[in-house]
Amino acid sequence: MSKNNYFSEFNLVDEGEYWETCDEKLLEQKFKEYGNLIESFSLAIETTPVNECESYEKYLKRILKMIDKNRKKN
């Protein structure tokens, strides 16, 4: 039998916080938040053209600023 410890450096990250809390309502809230963020990003990509001579990095930063600004309004 192998004595290797394959999980010695394993680190679980639960962005839904369910592992730590067992709170299903919190998990549902996190799913909604991430779903809304994905929807916002998709809509921004579909409706915001890249400016002439704008790098993709600057374009994505501009979109993220727009999304952040809209999230703070709501």
N, C-alpha and C positions, 0 to 999 in steps of 0.2 A: 504494500500500500504506500502511496506517495505521501511524503511528509511536508510537501510544499504548502505554504500558506499563501494562497492566491489573493486573499482579501486583506492582507496586512496593511495595505495603503488605500483601502476602499473608504470613500467618504460619501455618505448618502446626503443629498441635498433635496429637501422636499419643499418646493416653492409654494405648494398648497397648504403647508403647515399641518397637514393631517397626521403625519407620523408623530409629531410632538403633542398635538392637542386632541386627536380623535374627534374633532369638531366638524361634523358634516356641513353645517351651515357656513362655517368659515371656508371650507373647501369649495363649496358652491359659489361663495362670494369671490374667491380667488379665480375660479374658472370664468366667472362673468367679467372680472377686471381684465384678465388676459385676453379673453374673447373680444372685448371692446377695443383693447389696444391693437389687436390684430386687424379688426375691422377698420379702425381709424387709419392704420398704416396702409392697408390695401386701398382704401378710398383715396388717401393722399397720393399714392403712387399713380392711381388711375386718372386723377384729375389735376395733377401738378406736373407740368412739363419741365424738362431739364432746360435751364437757361443756356443760351449760346455761350460756349467756352467755359461752362461750369463743369468742374470735375464731379465724378459720382460721389466722392466723399463730401464735397460741399453741398451737393444736391440732397444727400441723405441727412446731413446735419440740418439743412434748412427745413426739410420735412419733419424731422424730429422736434425742432423748435415749434413748428406750427401745431403739431399734435399736443405737445406739452402745454402750449398756450391755450388750446381749446379745452384740454382736460382741466386746467385751472379755473376756467370760466364756469364749468359745470360743477 
